[in-house]
Amino acid sequence: MQVKRYMLGKGSWATPYYIATGGQKGPCVMVVAGIHGKEIASIRAAEKLVKLLNQQKLRFSHGKLIIVPIVNQEAYRKRIRGIPDLNRTFPRKKKQLATQPLSAALFKLTQKHQPKWYLDLHEANGLSQKDAKVLGQTLISNKANPVVPTVRRIIKRMNRSIQVSDRHFNIRLHELPGSSRTAAARILGARAVTVETGWSLPKKVRIHYQLEIVKHFLKEAGIVKGNEVYLSAKVRTVTSRKYGITK
């Protein structure tokens, strides 16, 4: 397995990304974090994934894994969401351009590699198990995306491992035009998911949840081997139409 470092964007927008490739053909998985610069646990989780790859503690023989740990370096340096909000500047339909240089560069990279799986790591307020109107502790995808059954399986596995029920994850199904995830799903046909951990939880716990969720998706994609676990517990589904989600 090889891990190589590259640069995305130019000038103050420049940020590193990493491509790990197995020796044999397989699916491409793309993981991005730091589209919002103040969502630190998701960034640290992506950085940890790169560290595990470089240390050969996370290995795979098939396919390709692309990681962009801090998409928005300017926002990260200031610890702000970002101005403009990058997650509103991605293309909304085919042949349409992104409206910001960094989102344009990231989407161009995504188009080049055509990932079958696309994970956008974020953080949000609240705990969805306690309040259905908030995004903390949710996995989000577009309603018709083929990844939805996988998301439900992963949530069941995660919740089985989380003893405190208030910290359990739920699924949200809605499109967010202009977002990284919806662009990957609509335009490229990727199995695209936004991962949201709850800010109110300790940072160490949030990083752990982010890492575990990514690892579950890598197993589902067939990049990382693991025992298949299928559980029967129900997963709450909340649609954005009722609650006006704006992540």
C-alpha positions in Angstrom: 0.0 0.0 0.0 1.3 3.5 -0.9 0.4 6.8 0.7 1.2 10.0 -1.2 0.8 13.7 -0.2 -0.5 16.3 -2.7 -1.6 19.9 -2.5 -5.1 21.2 -3.3 -5.8 24.8 -4.3 -3.3 27.7 -4.4 -2.1 30.5 -2.2 -3.9 31.0 1.1 -6.4 28.3 0.1 -3.7 25.6 -0.4 -4.3 22.5 1.7 -2.7 19.0 1.7 -4.5 15.9 0.7 -3.5 12.2 0.7 -4.1 9.3 -1.6 -3.5 5.7 -0.3 -3.7 3.0 -3.0 -3.8 -0.7 -2.6 -1.9 -3.0 -5.0 -5.1 -4.2 -6.7 -8.1 -2.6 -8.3 -11.1 -1.7 -6.1 -13.5 1.0 -5.2 -12.4 4.6 -4.5 -13.5 6.1 -1.1 -13.1 9.9 -0.5 -13.1 11.4 3.0 -13.2 15.2 3.5 -13.2 17.3 6.7 -12.8 20.9 7.6 -15.2 22.4 5.1 -16.3 24.2 8.2 -13.1 25.4 10.0 -14.4 25.2 13.6 -15.5 21.6 13.5 -12.4 20.3 15.1 -13.1 16.7 16.1 -14.0 15.8 12.4 -10.6 17.4 11.4 -8.7 15.5 14.0 -10.3 12.2 13.0 -9.3 12.8 9.4 -5.8 13.6 10.5 -5.7 10.5 12.6 -6.7 8.4 9.5 -3.8 9.8 7.6 -1.5 9.0 10.6 -2.8 5.4 10.7 -2.1 5.0 7.0 1.4 6.4 7.2 2.1 4.1 10.2 0.7 1.2 8.2 -1.7 0.5 11.1 -4.6 1.0 8.6 -3.9 -1.2 5.6 -5.8 -2.4 2.6 -4.9 -4.2 -0.6 -7.8 -3.2 -2.9 -8.9 0.2 -4.1 -8.1 3.8 -3.2 -8.7 6.1 -0.3 -8.5 9.9 -0.6 -8.4 12.1 2.5 -8.6 15.9 2.6 -8.2 16.6 6.4 -8.7 20.4 6.4 -10.5 21.6 3.3 -10.8 25.2 4.4 -7.5 26.2 5.9 -8.4 29.9 6.2 -11.5 29.2 8.3 -9.6 26.6 10.3 -6.9 29.1 11.3 -9.6 31.5 12.5 -11.7 28.7 14.0 -14.8 29.9 12.2 -17.4 28.2 10.0 -16.1 30.1 7.0 -16.9 33.1 4.9 -18.4 32.3 2.5 -19.8 29.1 3.8 -18.1 26.6 1.5 -20.9 24.1 1.9 -23.1 26.4 -0.2 -20.7 26.9 -3.1 -20.5 23.5 -4.8 -22.1 22.9 -8.2 -25.9 22.3 -8.0 -26.2 20.5 -11.3 -24.1 19.1 -14.2 -22.1 21.6 -16.2 -22.5 24.2 -13.5 -19.4 25.5 -11.8 -18.6 25.9 -8.2 -18.8 29.6 -7.0 -15.6 29.6 -4.9 -12.1 28.7 -5.9 -11.6 26.1 -3.1 -14.8 24.3 -3.6 -14.1 24.3 -7.4 -10.7 22.7 -6.7 -12.2 20.1 -4.4 -14.9 19.2 -6.8 -12.5 19.0 -9.6 -10.4 16.5 -7.6 -13.6 14.5 -6.9 -14.5 14.5 -10.6 -11.0 13.3 -11.4 -11.2 10.2 -9.1 -14.9 9.5 -9.3 -15.2 8.0 -5.8 -17.9 5.4 -5.4 -18.2 6.4 -1.7 -18.0 10.0 -0.4 -17.9 11.0 3.3 -18.0 14.6 4.4 -17.1 14.9 8.1 -18.8 17.6 10.2 -20.0 18.5 13.7 -23.2 20.1 14.9 -25.2 21.3 17.9 -27.3 19.1 20.1 -28.1 15.4 20.3 -30.6 14.1 17.8 -31.7 11.4 20.2 -33.0 14.1 22.6 -34.2 16.6 20.0 -35.2 15.7 16.5 -34.7 19.2 15.3 -30.9 19.2 15.7 -28.1 17.6 13.7 -25.7 16.4 16.3 -25.2 12.6 16.2 -26.6 12.1 12.7 -25.6 10.6 9.4 -27.2 12.5 6.5 -27.8 11.4 2.9 -30.1 12.2 0.0 -33.3 10.3 0.2 -32.9 8.2 -3.0 -29.2 7.6 -2.6 -28.2 3.9 -2.8 -26.1 4.4 0.4 -29.2 4.6 2.6 -29.4 0.9 3.6 -25.6 1.0 4.4 -26.2 4.1 6.6 -28.9 2.3 8.5 -26.6 -0.7 9.1 -23.8 1.4 10.3 -26.0 3.4 12.7 -27.2 0.2 14.2 -23.7 -1.0 14.8 -22.6 2.3 16.2 -25.5 2.5 18.6 -25.0 -1.0 19.8 -21.5 0.0 20.9 -22.6 3.3 22.6 -23.9 2.6 26.1 -25.4 6.1 26.7 -28.6 6.1 24.7 -28.6 10.0 24.4 -25.5 9.7 22.3 -27.0 7.3 19.8 -27.0 8.3 16.1 -30.0 8.8 13.8 -30.4 9.1 10.0 -31.5 12.2 8.2 -32.6 12.2 4.6 -32.5 15.4 2.7 -30.7 17.2 -0.1 -28.7 20.4 0.5 -28.1 22.1 -2.9 -24.6 23.6 -3.0 -23.2 21.2 -0.4 -20.2 18.9 -1.0 -22.3 15.8 -0.3 -25.2 16.7 -2.5 -22.9 17.6 -5.4 -21.1 14.3 -5.1 -24.4 12.4 -5.0 -26.3 14.4 -7.7 -23.6 15.0 -10.3 -21.2 12.1 -9.8 -23.6 9.4 -8.5 -21.5 8.8 -5.4 -22.8 7.0 -2.3 -22.5 10.3 -0.3 -22.9 10.8 3.4 -22.5 13.7 5.8 -21.3 12.6 9.3 -22.3 14.9 12.2 -21.1 14.4 15.8 -22.5 16.5 18.6 -20.4 19.4 19.9 -21.7 18.9 23.5 -19.8 15.6 23.8 -16.1 15.5 24.9 -13.7 16.0 21.9 -12.0 12.7 22.5 -15.4 10.9 22.2 -16.4 12.8 19.1 -13.1 11.9 17.4 -13.6 8.3 18.3 -17.1 8.2 16.8 -15.9 9.9 13.6 -13.1 7.3 13.2 -15.4 4.4 13.9 -18.0 5.5 11.4 -15.3 6.0 8.7 -13.9 2.5 9.4 -17.4 1.0 9.1 -17.8 2.6 5.7 -14.4 1.4 4.6 -15.5 -2.1 5.5 -18.8 -1.7 3.7 -16.9 -0.4 0.6 -14.8 -3.6 0.6 -11.5 -1.7 1.2 -11.0 -2.8 4.8 -11.9 -6.4 5.8 -14.1 -6.9 8.8 -16.9 -9.2 10.1 -20.3 -8.4 8.7 -22.8 -7.5 11.5 -26.4 -7.0 10.7 -28.7 -5.9 13.6 -32.4 -5.6 13.8 -32.8 -2.4 15.9 -34.8 0.4 14.4 -33.2 3.7 13.3 -35.2 6.9 13.6 -35.5 8.7 10.3 -36.2 12.5 10.2 -36.7 14.4 7.0 -35.6 17.9 6.5 -38.9 19.1 5.1 -40.5 19.1 8.6 -37.6 20.6 10.4 -35.9 23.0 8.0 -32.4 21.6 8.3 -29.7 24.0 7.0 -26.4 22.3 7.6 
